[in-house]
Amino acid sequence: MQMRHSIAVVAIAATLFAGCASTVLAQGASPSVTIPNSSIAGPGDAGVLAHTNIQILGSPGNFTGVPQFSGPPFPGYFYEDPASIACIYNLQPGVPGCNPNVVHLNPRGGSRAIAIVDAFDDPNAYADLAAFSAQFGVEAAGNRNFAVVFAPAGSTTTPGSCTGPATRPPVDPSGGWELEESLDIEWAHAMAPEATLYLVEAQSNYDTDLFCAVTIASSLVKKAGGGEVSMSWGGGEFPQETVFDTFFTTSGVVYFAAAGDGPGVIYPSASPNVVSVGGTSLSRNPITGSFIGEINWQDGGSGPSAYESRPKYQNGIASIVGSQRGTPDVAADANPNTGVWVLDNFVAPAFGSNYCGGFTPCWLIVGGTSVATPMWAGIVNAAGNLAASTQAELAKLYGNSYADFTDITQGWCGPYIGYSASPGWDFCTGLGSPNFGR
């Protein structure tokens, strides 16, 4: 791996693809951002209920132009697809500008297994994953390398244990968790298309059910020879959280957790036994779509944990984090305004018949650290060199002199927007975004 440079947002000569740049989401206006109920934490949820970390840009189905059968579903938009992410993060040979309407080389590789843990059931999971893959030319996921696994209910007396039959979970009354599942499996698979992918569905978003599902996911990944577990959910920190850290210590499994979509720290992102994934923003020329640079996303979760002590792998940044575990460790695209394409054809009861404007297939632009988390899990899987544990993976990441990262040095984040992105590790983006040259 070669040494990476610090990145600032600088102008790049606009040379690519001006022809289709006239269309933007919600023509002539700044599109609003929708935060589904599943991503809103309620009073008393910490340590009891987890929430998603997804945000939707604009209105579902609110696109102009004739739908395309391959590549970006609608022409002229500059939101991210697998090939443009591969270009930006150096997962494939780059094309100047990395315009989503021009680049076509998707990420490749992957081995062993990735398990996605989410709550509730997504009835359209496989169909949406297959259609997403076909749209963007990603290697198809079939019965040989994709499975949905129903986790039993979690024990209320022995955290992390399971009880009862492994029946199909109900759908989420709020509708957000089904979108979370579509996002997670589509983008983990897009980054590591040759890995076996498990979608492990918890009975609900109660922590007891989710930690049971983590136990099931860990066993599946270990049996497959190792790999990653991706958790795009979390909740506020709570005093007893350190007891749960042992759930993320299965040998041969590396755990990834979203750092959250608001100021402060959430769990399990705060655990020293997970890779905490924060957010960035990708800047593009609004006329040509050419990639300009990457800064932090000011809404990404960040900060020192209230209850977790600084792990050994962060001793080199003790002057920043003090005696506490600092989050995030790494980051990737999460800003909904620079979001990614997601296909979600399941119409949850909460959304009614007008969801996606009545259009099928239903494409959305989605952001949040729920995007960055499965993305990172897939990228690490495809990079190979399986680590023996999350702590071993983090020791490698922190000890490689930033060789696998773009160091994000611009932007502000955190409570009162009081943290600054800066050279080296910082509370906004950790070590930085992926830059795995091939």
Long-range contacts (C-beta under 8 A, 24 or more apart in sequence): 1-400, 1-403, 1-404, 1-436, 1-437, 2-403, 2-437, 3-401, 3-402, 3-403, 4-402, 4-403, 4-404, 4-405, 4-406, 4-407, 4-432, 4-435, 5-406, 5-407, 6-407, 6-409, 6-423, 7-293, 7-294, 7-406, 7-407, 7-408, 7-409, 7-410, 8-293, 8-409, 8-410, 9-283, 9-292, 9-293, 9-294, 9-295, 9-410, 10-292, 10-293, 11-292, 12-96, 12-97, 12-285, 12-290, 12-291, 12-292, 14-97, 14-285, 14-287, 14-288, 14-290, 15-96, 15-97, 15-288, 15-290, 16-96, 16-97, 16-99, 16-102, 16-288, 16-289, 16-290, 17-97, 17-99, 17-101, 17-102, 17-288, 17-289, 18-287, 18-288, 20-75, 20-76, 20-101, 21-76, 21-78, 21-286, 21-287, 21-288, 21-289, 22-76, 23-63, 23-64, 23-65, 23-74, 23-75, 23-76, 23-77, 24-76, 24-77, 24-286, 25-57, 25-58, 25-62, 25-63, 25-77, 25-79, 25-365, 26-58, 26-59, 26-62, 27-64, 31-57, 31-58, 31-59, 31-62, 31-337, 32-58, 33-57, 33-336, 33-337, 33-367, 34-58, 34-59, 35-261, 36-174, 36-175, 36-176, 36-179, 37-174, 37-175, 37-176, 37-350, 38-172, 38-174, 38-175, 38-176, 38-177, 38-180, 38-205, 39-176, 39-261, 39-368, 41-235, 41-236, 45-235, 45-236, 46-235, 46-236, 46-237, 46-238, 46-267, 47-207, 47-235, 47-236, 47-238, 47-240, 47-241, 47-267, 48-206, 48-207, 48-235, 49-205, 49-206, 49-207, 49-235, 50-119, 50-205, 50-206, 50-207, 50-210, 50-233, 50-234, 50-235, 51-205, 51-233, 51-234, 51-235, 52-176, 52-177, 52-179, 52-180, 52-232, 52-233, 52-368, 52-370, 53-232, 53-233, 53-234, 53-258, 53-260, 53-261, 53-301, 53-368, 53-369, 53-370, 53-373, 54-176, 54-179, 54-180, 54-183, 54-232, 54-261, 54-366, 54-367, 54-368, 54-370, 54-371, 55-261, 55-336, 55-339, 55-366, 55-367, 55-368, 56-179, 56-336, 56-364, 56-365, 56-366, 56-367, 57-336, 57-337, 57-339, 57-364, 57-365, 57-366, 57-367, 58-365, 59-357, 60-355, 60-356, 60-357, 60-362, 60-363, 60-364, 61-356, 61-357, 61-358, 61-359, 61-362, 61-363, 62-357, 63-363, 69-135, 70-135, 70-136, 70-137, 71-100, 71-101, 71-104, 71-135, 71-136, 71-137, 72-100, 72-101, 72-341, 73-135, 73-341, 73-361, 73-363, 74-363, 75-101, 76-101, 78-284, 78-286, 78-289, 79-338, 79-339, 79-340, 79-341, 79-365, 80-282, 80-333, 80-338, 80-339, 80-340, 80-341, 81-136, 81-340, 81-341, 82-106, 82-107, 82-136, 82-138, 82-187, 82-190, 82-191, 83-136, 83-137, 84-291, 85-190, 85-191, 85-333, 85-340, 85-375, 87-291, 88-282, 88-291, 88-294, 88-333, 89-332, 89-379, 89-406, 89-433, 89-434, 89-435, 89-436, 90-434, 90-435, 90-436, 90-437, 90-438, 91-191, 91-379, 91-382, 91-434, 91-436, 91-438, 92-438, 93-438, 96-290, 97-288, 97-289, 97-290, 97-291, 98-290, 98-291, 99-288, 99-289, 99-290, 99-291, 100-289, 101-289, 104-137, 106-136, 106-137, 106-138, 106-139, 106-190, 106-193, 107-190, 107-191, 107-192, 107-193, 107-378, 107-379, 107-382, 108-139, 108-193, 108-194, 108-382, 109-192, 109-193, 109-194, 109-382, 109-383, 109-384, 110-191, 110-192, 110-193, 110-194, 110-195, 110-378, 110-381, 110-382, 111-192, 111-194, 111-195, 111-227, 111-381, 111-382, 111-384, 111-386, 112-195, 112-196, 112-221, 112-224, 112-225, 112-226, 112-227, 112-381, 112-386, 113-195, 113-196, 113-197, 113-198, 113-220, 113-221, 113-224, 113-225, 113-226, 113-227, 113-228, 114-188, 114-192, 114-195, 114-196, 114-197, 114-198, 114-221, 114-227, 114-228, 114-229, 114-230, 114-374, 114-377, 114-378, 114-381, 115-197, 115-198, 115-199, 115-200, 115-217, 115-218, 115-220, 115-221, 115-227, 115-228, 115-229, 115-230, 116-181, 116-184, 116-185, 116-188, 116-197, 116-198, 116-199, 116-200, 116-217, 116-230, 116-374, 117-200, 117-202, 117-210, 117-213, 117-214, 117-217, 117-229, 117-230, 117-231, 117-233, 118-177, 118-180, 118-181, 118-184, 118-199, 118-200, 118-201, 118-202, 118-213, 118-232, 118-233, 119-169, 119-172, 119-177, 119-201, 119-202, 119-203, 119-204, 119-205, 119-209, 119-210, 119-213, 119-233, 120-169, 120-170, 120-171, 120-172, 120-177, 120-178, 120-181, 120-201, 120-202, 120-203, 120-204, 120-205, 121-150, 121-168, 121-169, 121-170, 121-171, 121-178, 121-201, 122-171, 122-177, 122-178, 122-181, 122-182, 122-199, 122-201, 122-346, 123-171, 123-178, 123-346, 124-178, 124-182, 124-344, 124-345, 124-346, 125-181, 125-182, 125-185, 125-199, 127-345, 128-182, 128-186, 128-343, 128-344, 128-345, 128-346, 129-182, 129-185, 129-186, 129-189, 131-343, 131-345, 131-361, 132-182, 132-186, 132-190, 132-341, 132-342, 132-343, 133-186, 133-189, 133-190, 133-193, 135-343, 136-190, 136-341, 138-189, 138-190, 138-193, 139-193, 139-194, 141-189, 141-193, 141-197, 144-196, 145-194, 145-195, 145-196, 145-197, 146-185, 146-189, 146-196, 146-197, 146-198, 146-199, 147-196, 147-197, 147-198, 147-199, 148-198, 148-199, 148-201, 149-198, 149-199, 149-200, 149-201, 149-216, 149-217, 149-220, 150-201, 151-200, 151-201, 151-202, 151-203, 151-209, 151-212, 151-213, 151-216, 152-203, 152-212, 153-203, 153-208, 153-209, 153-212, 154-202, 154-203, 154-206, 154-207, 154-208, 154-209, 154-210, 154-211, 154-212, 154-213, 155-208, 155-212, 156-208, 159-207, 159-208, 159-211, 159-243, 159-244, 159-247, 160-211, 160-212, 160-214, 160-215, 160-244, 160-246, 160-247, 161-212, 161-215, 162-212, 162-215, 162-216, 163-212, 167-203, 168-201, 169-201, 169-202, 169-203, 169-204, 170-203, 170-204, 171-346, 171-348, 171-349, 172-205, 172-348, 172-350, 173-348, 173-349, 173-350, 174-348, 174-350, 175-348, 175-349, 175-350, 175-351, 175-355, 176-348, 177-205, 178-344, 178-346, 178-348, 179-342, 179-344, 179-364, 179-366, 180-232, 180-233, 180-370, 182-342, 182-343, 182-344, 182-346, 183-232, 183-340, 183-342, 183-344, 183-366, 183-370, 183-371, 183-374, 184-230, 184-232, 184-370, 184-373, 184-374, 185-374, 186-342, 186-343, 187-340, 187-342, 187-371, 187-374, 187-375, 187-378, 188-230, 188-374, 188-375, 188-377, 188-378, 189-378, 190-378, 191-374, 191-375, 191-377, 191-378, 191-379, 191-381, 191-382, 192-377, 192-378, 192-379, 192-381, 192-382, 194-382, 195-227, 195-378, 195-381, 195-382, 196-224, 196-227, 205-233, 207-235, 207-244, 211-244, 211-247, 214-247, 214-248, 215-247, 218-247, 218-250, 218-253, 219-250, 221-250, 221-252, 221-253, 222-250, 222-251, 222-252, 222-253, 225-252, 226-252, 226-253, 226-386, 227-252, 227-253, 227-254, 227-381, 227-386, 228-253, 228-254, 228-255, 228-256, 228-377, 228-378, 228-380, 228-381, 229-253, 229-254, 229-255, 229-256, 229-377, 230-256, 230-373, 230-374, 230-377, 231-255, 231-256, 231-257, 231-258, 231-268, 231-274, 231-373, 232-257, 232-258, 232-369, 232-370, 232-373, 232-374, 233-258, 233-370, 234-258, 234-260, 234-266, 234-267, 234-268, 234-269, 235-266, 235-267, 236-264, 236-266, 236-267, 237-265, 237-266, 237-267, 237-270, 237-305, 237-306, 237-307, 238-267, 238-307, 239-307, 241-267, 241-268, 241-270, 241-271, 241-307, 241-308, 242-307, 242-308, 244-268, 244-271, 245-271, 245-272, 245-273, 245-308, 246-273, 248-273, 248-274, 248-390, 249-273, 249-389, 249-390, 251-388, 251-389, 252-386, 252-388, 252-389, 253-389, 253-390, 254-377, 254-380, 254-386, 254-387, 254-389, 254-390, 254-393, 255-390, 256-373, 256-374, 256-376, 256-377, 256-380, 257-373, 258-301, 258-368, 258-369, 258-370, 258-372, 258-373, 259-300, 259-301, 259-302, 259-327, 259-328, 259-331, 259-369, 260-300, 260-301, 260-369, 261-299, 261-300, 261-301, 261-334, 261-368, 261-369, 261-370, 262-299, 262-301, 263-299, 263-301, 263-302, 263-303, 263-413, 263-414, 263-415, 263-416, 264-301, 264-302, 264-303, 264-414, 264-415, 265-301, 265-302, 265-303, 265-304, 265-305, 265-306, 265-327, 266-301, 269-301, 269-327, 269-328, 270-305, 270-306, 270-307, 270-308, 270-325, 270-327, 271-308, 271-325, 272-308, 272-309, 272-311, 272-325, 272-391, 273-389, 273-390, 273-391, 274-390, 275-329, 275-330, 275-376, 275-380, 275-390, 275-393, 275-394, 275-397, 276-327, 276-328, 276-329, 276-330, 276-430, 277-328, 277-329, 277-330, 277-331, 277-332, 277-369, 277-372, 277-373, 277-376, 278-302, 278-327, 278-328, 278-330, 278-331, 278-334, 278-369, 278-372, 278-428, 278-429, 278-430, 279-331, 279-332, 279-333, 279-334, 279-335, 279-367, 279-368, 279-369, 279-371, 279-372, 279-429, 280-331, 280-332, 280-333, 280-334, 280-335, 280-372, 280-408, 280-429, 280-433, 281-333, 281-334, 281-335, 281-337, 281-338, 281-411, 282-333, 282-335, 282-338, 283-338, 284-338, 293-410, 294-333, 294-406, 294-408, 294-433, 295-408, 295-410, 295-411, 295-421, 296-331, 296-408, 296-410, 296-411, 296-412, 296-413, 296-421, 296-428, 296-429, 297-331, 297-334, 297-335, 297-411, 297-413, 298-411, 298-412, 298-413, 298-417, 299-335, 299-413, 300-328, 300-331, 300-334, 300-369, 300-413, 300-428, 300-429, 301-327, 301-328, 301-369, 302-327, 302-328, 302-413, 302-414, 302-419, 302-427, 302-428, 303-327, 303-414, 303-415, 303-419, 303-427, 304-427, 311-391, 311-394, 312-391, 312-395, 313-391, 313-394, 313-395, 313-397, 313-398, 313-399, 314-398, 316-398, 317-398, 317-424, 317-425, 320-425, 320-426, 320-427, 326-425, 326-427, 326-430, 327-427, 327-430, 328-429, 328-430, 329-394, 329-397, 329-398, 329-430, 329-431, 330-376, 330-397, 330-405, 330-429, 330-430, 330-431, 330-432, 330-433, 330-434, 331-372, 331-408, 331-428, 331-429, 331-430, 331-432, 331-433, 332-371, 332-372, 332-375, 332-376, 332-433, 332-434, 333-367, 333-371, 333-372, 333-375, 333-433, 334-367, 334-368, 334-369, 334-370, 334-371, 334-372, 335-367, 336-365, 336-366, 336-367, 336-368, 337-367, 338-367, 339-365, 339-366, 339-367, 339-371, 340-365, 340-366, 340-367, 340-371, 341-365, 342-366, 375-434, 376-434, 379-434, 379-436, 383-436, 397-431, 398-425, 398-431, 402-431, 402-432, 404-434, 404-435, 404-436, 405-431, 405-432, 405-433, 405-434, 405-435, 406-432, 406-433, 406-434, 406-435, 407-431, 407-432, 408-432, 408-433
